[in-house]
Amino acid sequence: MFPPVENFNTFLANIGSVIWGPFVLIPLLLGTGLFLTIRLRMLQFRKLVPALRLGLVKRKDDGGEGDISQYQALTTALAATVGVGNIVGVATAIALGGPGALFWMWITALVGMASKYSEAFLGVRYRVTDARGEKSGGPQYYLHRGLAEVFGRTGGRIGLVLSILFAVFAVLASFGIGNMTQANAVATQLDNSFGVSHAATGIVLFVCTGAVLLGGIKAIGRVTAGFVPLMILLYILGGLAVLVANSEQIPAAFGQIFSGAFTGTSAVGGFAGSAILYAIQMGVARGIFSNESGMGSAAIAAAAAKTTHPTRQGLVSMTQTFVDTIIVVTFTGLVLVTSGVWQEGRESAGTMTADAFASALPQGDKLVAVSIAFFAFSTILGWSYYGERCMERLVGARGVIPYRMVFTCVVFVGAVTELEVVWNFSDVMNGLMAIPNLIGLLFLSGLIVRETRHYLDNDPGLTASASQVKEFTGVGQR
């Protein structure tokens, strides 16, 4: 690593250790999620099944305004989250924090579902129609408009600052978590499994990304709706085959996960690596990298959905965290722990999951390489939309085309950049964009709870038609 790059990497690592330390994001993320879980009366557990049905079963009378269907909004958000974090991120968390990190990823997801619901609710509640006639929303809008509505002029001023900060950090994060990290992981896996050079992978990703981005959110929605379910199913089936082969190790694996969550055991050793705090830090940091609950990003996709009420889309978006972490991440974690490859240490984290699959499944490493390629490409598409919307919030529609051009070029840069720098950059940007969003969720929680309860009191089974929704609520279509 060149000295300037090494110095920058050290700087990022130091900033990241503060942001993701015990006094900033860990208590803020978990605390906000727990606070919203209590205020919403365990909404994520009570309404999970009807929420899954609402998102996955197409209704004939959607009736709401928007650019893409609720299902496409869900798959777009899943495309952005089910990526490298589900494979390489889990491996890194377990290598550094031990199997117990997986437990804290679960906790982050379970309480984070309330955060995901809340931010998606607000994304629809305060969305606007842009100059192109498309729906646009997310923290870059609801932090300003929501705080102004609830707290008046002073709240509006504070909200404006928070919304701008979020938009800036989200644009930067789109080049990290949503771009370079994904491209780098694809290049590494294809090189190790098929001998494809990093540069060649970068060129292919560059061309494919540019081709899809020309069509905007509707093209992204069509593409992700087609292959996101298939890529998740393929990966889960492969993971299931590995777990069947390692079935005798599954009880012991759960024992390591639960005991490690409160004792701390990592592959790299040392005091920091074996401490419980490090297991929590890795679990929470990689958990948010995987499911993005609390970051506010999914609210941007939710705002584009055709829906009759913010509560409905909030519940659909909430299921994304369940699928991402409770299902996909769990499969990755169990494969790693049952195979024992997690003990190889951080240096092999980039290929650890591939090694785990290959240890029990012929050509398993190639299955992981293909999965990462699809996961990462879908994440790149989803995050390009997030960054584009935030750039539009900052400089207007004139910034969209330049952003798309730069974003597409950075895909190639990510494919040939050293992994550690990319991960540290992503950690810092993820944290910085989460902070203003979490502040907004806390201050707008009263409005979220009040309107959610009103809707669910009238439509507890989420079966109301568009006309019925308009009858019992004043929020209705937006």
GIWOKA-V930029 format. One record per run of one state. SS is the DSSP state (~ for helix, > for strand, _ for the rest). FROM is the first residue (numbers start at 1). TO is the last residue. If there is no record, write none. Layout:
# GIWOKA-V930029
SS:FROM:TO + SS:FROM:TO
This chain:
# GIWOKA-V930029
_:1:2 + ~:3:19 + _:20:24 + ~:25:39 + _:40:42 + ~:43:46 + _:47:47 + ~:48:56 + _:57:64 + >:65:65 + _:66:67 + >:68:68 + _:69:69 + ~:70:81 + _:82:83 + ~:84:86 + _:87:87 + ~:88:97 + _:98:99 + ~:100:125 + _:126:127 + >:128:129 + _:130:134 + >:135:136 + _:137:138 + ~:139:194 + _:195:197 + ~:198:213 + _:214:215 + ~:216:245 + _:246:246 + ~:247:263 + _:264:269 + ~:270:274 + _:275:275 + ~:276:291 + _:292:296 + ~:297:302 + _:303:304 + >:305:305 + _:306:306 + >:307:307 + _:308:309 + ~:310:339 + _:340:340 + ~:341:344 + _:345:345 + ~:346:360 + _:361:363 + ~:364:395 + _:396:397 + ~:398:415 + _:416:418 + ~:419:443 + _:444:444 + ~:445:458 + _:459:465 + ~:466:472 + _:473:478
